[in-house]
């Protein structure tokens, strides 16, 4: 059974968000990668870039993708945090996004992928220790 993170809203109601499974984290990584490829293709089309350049840009993006690192960074973006929170509890996502501050949203998203920022500002994996500076 996965851990549940409880959020208490200002109105006193609370909602539970399950920590994401490995499968959900992998799916989120795939989603981020697909978004990046689409953005590259859209930009290339808008600029009439030659196909060789587009292929190189896509290959570079694929080589620079670092699954867990990318998903951790996505916790600090609106869309990335929204994706992670949605995977955990789709029914409560809108209320969480409306009622939590941007910092609280990022912290919730991080906790849902088993990470948190410690008192020193270092990013910690809650299962494996420090993974670098946040």
N, C-alpha and C positions, 0 to 999 in steps of 0.2 A: 504494500500500500504506500502510495506517495504522500509526502508531507503536504499539508494544506497551510497556506499563508492566509491569515485572516486580516481583512481591512475593515476598520470601523469608520463610517462616514460621519460628517458633521451632524447629520440628522439622527444619529444613534443607530442606524441600521448597519448591519455588517454583511460581508460577503466573503466566501472562501474561494481561494484560487489554488489549484493543485500545481505543485512543482512539475514542470514539463518532463515527460519521459524522453529517453534517448531518441526514440523515433520522432517525437515532436520537434526536438532540437534539430535533428538531421533534416526534417522537412522544412524548418525555418531557414536553415542554411541554404537549402536548394532554392527556396523562394527568393532569398537575397541575391543569389547568383543569377537567377533568371531575370530579376529586376535590373541588375547591372547590365546584362546582355541586351535586354530590351532598350535600355537607355542609350547604350552604345549604338545600336542599330538605328534608333530614332534620330540621334545626333548625326550619324553618318548620312542618313537619308536627307535630312534637312540641309546638310552642307554639300551634298552631291559628292561625297568622298569616293575615291576609286575603290573597287572591291578588294584589291590587294591590301589597302590600308585598313579597311574594315576587318578583314580576316586577321591582320596583325593585331589590331586593337582587341579583338575578341580573344585571341590566343594570349595576349598579355594579361587581360583581365582574368582569364582562367588560371594562369600561372601565379597571379598575385592573390588569388582567393585563399583565405586561411579560415576555414569553417568556424571554429569556436571563437577565434579572435574577431571575425566579422560579426558574429551574432552578439558578442559582448559589446562591440562598438555600436551595434544597432539599438541597444537598450537606451542609448542617449539621443535617439532620434524619435520623432513623433511616430512615424510609420513603423519603425522597428519595434518600439515598445508596444504599439497597438497590435502588431502581429503576435508578439509573444503573449501578451495578456489575453488576446482572443483565443489562442490555442488552449489556454488554461481554463477560461470560463467565458465562453462567448456571450452568455446571457447577461453578464455583469460588466462587460467591456465598456459600453457607452457610459454607464454610470461612473465607473472608475475614471475614465478619461475626462469626464466633466467635473468630477468632485475632488480629484487629487491634484496637487501642484505638480509642475513638470519634474521637480526633484523627486517627489514621492512616486511618480509614474516610473521614472528611471530606476529607482530603488526597488520597486515592486517587480519590474521586468527582470532586473538582475537576480533577485531572490528566486524568481520562477525558473531560472536556469542554473540555480545553485551557486550563485556568486553574490558578493556584497562588498561594499567599500568599508574598510576598517577605520578606526579613529585617526590613523596616520594618513589616510587618503590612498591607501594601497588597495588594489583590487584583490580580493581573496576568493578562491574557490572554496566553498564550504565543505568540499569533500577531499581536496588535495592540497590545500595551503596556498601560498601566494603565487600569483601568476603575473605580477608586474604592477607598475603604477597605473592608476586610473586617470 
